[in-house]
Amino acid sequence: MISTVNIRSSDQGFTLLELIVVGVLIGLMLAVTIPNIQSLLVNDPLKKSARLIVAAMTEAKRKGMGSEKGAILAVDMAANKLVIRSGAKKQDQSGTKSADSRTVKLADSVSIISIWTQVSEHRSDTIISLWVNRRGMIEPVIINVSDGERVMGLKSSPFLADIEVVDRELSPSARLFAQSTLNQ
């Protein structure tokens, strides 16, 4: 007697040809979408400017820790640039370039719309100097940047290693600007 085995079609699985076709389609979709997503993330002037500010603040913290006198991060709102240099808290804070300074220029389409420090809010074409002590602690600051349509806020606290970046304008809270001791 010959026995026959009935195999249901749902138990067969996928053929190799079907798997290859699906793999090729997924590869084509990724090849088309990844460059678009990458250009949105990397080439967005507002996000690029926010990353530049974070990098400048981080570099100022490193420079402050490497110097007996700390460092200065001068934010020039009119020229849309940041200058990082070694220096004491009470030193000339004019934002001029010296031998040990580095300038970071933001995108032309992005502007710094406000800076909040412990003293006050700055919304004019001034130079605000932020001091970083020799332990790498920067005074509390909020920097808001805009490309005309969107706003991003950056917040730094003396005791936090990371700089918070959000997709909205920030204003100070009492906790951020509580009495901080940035001793030399």
Backbone torsions as a table, in degrees:
resi	resn	phi	psi	omega
1	MET	NA	133.5	-179.1
2	ILE	-97.0	128.7	178.3
3	SER	-100.7	141.3	178.4
4	THR	-114.1	143.1	179.1
5	VAL	-108.3	124.3	176.5
6	ASN	-89.0	120.8	176.2
7	ILE	-107.7	122.6	178.3
8	ARG	-74.9	150.8	-177.2
9	SER	-66.2	-26.6	-179.1
10	SER	-74.0	-16.0	179.9
11	ASP	-91.1	-2.9	-173.7
12	GLN	-80.6	-30.8	-177.9
13	GLY	85.0	-162.0	-178.0
14	PHE	-100.1	148.0	175.5
15	THR	-82.3	163.5	179.1
16	LEU	-62.2	-37.9	179.3
17	LEU	-62.7	-42.2	178.3
18	GLU	-63.4	-42.2	178.9
19	LEU	-64.6	-38.9	178.4
20	ILE	-65.8	-42.6	179.7
21	VAL	-62.5	-45.4	179.3
22	VAL	-63.8	-41.8	177.7
23	GLY	-61.6	-41.6	178.6
24	VAL	-65.5	-42.0	178.9
25	LEU	-63.3	-42.8	178.3
26	ILE	-64.2	-41.8	178.1
27	GLY	-61.2	-42.2	178.1
28	LEU	-64.3	-42.0	179.2
29	MET	-63.9	-42.0	178.2
30	LEU	-65.5	-39.8	-179.8
31	ALA	-63.7	-31.1	179.8
32	VAL	-82.8	-38.2	-173.0
33	THR	-88.3	-31.9	-176.3
34	ILE	-60.9	-45.4	177.6
35	PRO	-60.9	-36.7	178.6
36	ASN	-66.5	-43.8	179.2
37	ILE	-66.7	-41.5	-179.5
38	GLN	-64.4	-40.9	179.9
39	SER	-68.0	-32.5	176.8
40	LEU	-67.5	-39.6	-177.9
41	LEU	-78.9	-42.8	-173.1
42	VAL	-85.9	-38.8	-172.9
43	ASN	-95.6	0.6	177.4
44	ASP	-68.1	115.5	-175.3
45	PRO	-60.2	-35.7	-179.2
46	LEU	-67.3	-47.2	179.3
47	LYS	-67.9	-37.2	177.9
48	LYS	-64.0	-41.2	178.5
49	SER	-65.4	-39.5	177.3
50	ALA	-62.6	-41.3	177.5
51	ARG	-64.7	-37.2	177.9
52	LEU	-64.9	-40.0	178.6
53	ILE	-65.2	-44.6	178.4
54	VAL	-60.8	-43.3	179.4
55	ALA	-64.1	-39.6	179.1
56	ALA	-66.0	-41.0	178.8
57	MET	-66.0	-40.0	178.4
58	THR	-65.5	-41.6	178.1
59	GLU	-65.3	-39.1	177.5
60	ALA	-63.0	-38.7	177.4
61	LYS	-63.3	-44.3	178.2
62	ARG	-63.5	-42.7	-179.9
63	LYS	-65.6	-37.4	177.8
64	GLY	-63.6	-40.3	179.7
65	MET	-70.1	-24.2	-179.4
66	GLY	-91.2	2.2	-176.8
67	SER	-124.9	144.0	177.7
68	GLU	-68.3	-26.7	-176.7
69	LYS	-100.0	1.5	-178.1
70	GLY	84.4	-158.2	-179.1
71	ALA	-146.0	163.2	177.5
72	ILE	-121.7	134.2	170.6
73	LEU	-112.7	103.5	-179.2
74	ALA	-93.3	122.9	179.9
75	VAL	-104.7	112.7	-180.0
76	ASP	-96.6	102.0	-175.7
77	MET	-68.1	-34.0	-178.3
78	ALA	-69.9	-43.7	-177.9
79	ALA	-88.5	-5.4	178.4
80	ASN	60.2	46.4	-178.2
81	LYS	-143.2	163.8	176.6
82	LEU	-124.2	137.9	178.5
83	VAL	-119.7	125.9	-179.8
84	ILE	-107.9	127.3	178.6
85	ARG	-152.4	158.0	174.7
86	SER	-73.7	151.7	176.7
87	GLY	165.5	162.8	178.6
88	ALA	-84.8	163.0	-178.0
89	LYS	-61.0	-39.9	-176.2
90	LYS	-94.2	7.9	-178.7
91	GLN	-68.5	166.9	175.2
92	ASP	-56.8	123.9	-175.9
93	GLN	-115.3	45.0	-174.4
94	SER	-78.5	-13.8	-179.7
95	GLY	83.9	6.4	178.8
96	THR	-74.2	153.8	-176.8
97	LYS	-81.8	133.0	175.4
98	SER	-121.6	-178.4	-175.3
99	ALA	-63.1	-33.6	-176.1
100	ASP	-101.6	25.7	-178.3
101	SER	-111.0	161.0	175.8
102	ARG	-135.3	136.9	-178.5
103	THR	-107.2	135.8	176.3
104	VAL	-118.0	118.0	-178.9
105	LYS	-99.8	131.2	177.9
106	LEU	-82.9	165.8	179.2
107	ALA	-59.8	146.1	-178.1
108	ASP	-62.9	-31.4	-177.6
109	SER	-81.7	-4.1	-177.7
110	VAL	-111.5	140.0	177.0
111	SER	-130.5	151.5	175.3
112	ILE	-84.1	114.6	-174.4
113	ILE	-92.5	-26.7	177.0
114	SER	-161.9	151.8	174.4
115	ILE	-133.9	125.8	176.0
116	TRP	-105.6	126.6	173.4
117	THR	-123.5	-178.4	178.9
118	GLN	-63.1	-29.8	-176.6
119	VAL	-75.0	-53.9	-177.1
120	SER	-170.6	-176.5	174.7
121	GLU	-92.9	140.9	178.9
122	HIS	-118.0	121.1	178.3
123	ARG	-130.2	24.7	-178.8
124	SER	-119.0	-176.0	-179.3
125	ASP	-86.5	62.9	-178.1
126	THR	-113.8	174.3	174.9
127	ILE	-109.1	120.4	179.3
128	ILE	-106.0	126.0	-179.8
129	SER	-104.1	123.5	178.4
130	LEU	-106.0	127.3	-177.3
131	TRP	-93.9	137.6	175.2
132	VAL	-116.7	122.4	-177.3
133	ASN	-78.6	177.2	-174.6
134	ARG	-70.8	-8.5	173.6
135	ARG	-93.4	2.1	177.6
136	GLY	83.5	15.7	-179.7
137	MET	-94.0	123.3	179.8
138	ILE	-96.5	147.9	179.1
139	GLU	-65.4	153.1	-178.4
140	PRO	-59.8	135.1	-178.5
141	VAL	-153.1	147.2	171.2
142	ILE	-124.6	127.9	177.1
143	ILE	-120.4	125.4	177.2
144	ASN	-109.9	128.3	178.5
145	VAL	-121.5	151.9	-177.4
146	SER	-143.2	150.0	173.2
147	ASP	-107.1	14.8	-179.3
148	GLY	100.3	-31.2	179.8
149	GLU	-111.3	-43.2	-176.5
150	ARG	-116.6	158.6	178.3
151	VAL	-128.2	140.2	173.3
152	MET	-125.3	140.4	178.5
153	GLY	-114.2	140.5	177.8
154	LEU	-123.4	131.3	-177.6
155	LYS	-127.9	130.2	177.7
156	SER	-125.3	139.1	177.9
157	SER	-122.6	148.4	-177.1
158	PRO	-61.0	-28.2	-172.1
159	PHE	-100.2	-2.6	179.3
160	LEU	-104.8	135.2	-179.6
161	ALA	-73.6	-35.8	-177.2
162	ASP	-91.8	154.1	176.0
163	ILE	-104.3	124.8	-177.4
164	GLU	-80.0	130.4	178.5
165	VAL	-122.9	126.8	-179.5
166	VAL	-130.4	159.7	-179.0
167	ASP	-90.6	44.8	177.0
168	ARG	-158.9	165.4	178.4
169	GLU	-75.5	136.5	-179.5
170	LEU	-105.8	148.6	171.2
171	SER	-129.9	160.4	-172.3
172	PRO	-73.2	151.6	171.9
173	SER	-111.8	159.6	179.9
174	ALA	-61.5	-33.2	-178.0
175	ARG	-67.8	-38.3	-179.1
176	LEU	-66.3	-41.5	-175.0
177	PHE	-101.9	25.1	173.3
178	ALA	-64.9	160.7	-177.9
179	GLN	-51.3	115.5	175.7
180	SER	-110.9	146.1	-180.0
181	THR	-110.6	105.7	178.7
182	LEU	-107.2	68.5	-178.8
183	ASN	-71.8	149.1	178.6
184	GLN	-71.3	NA	NA
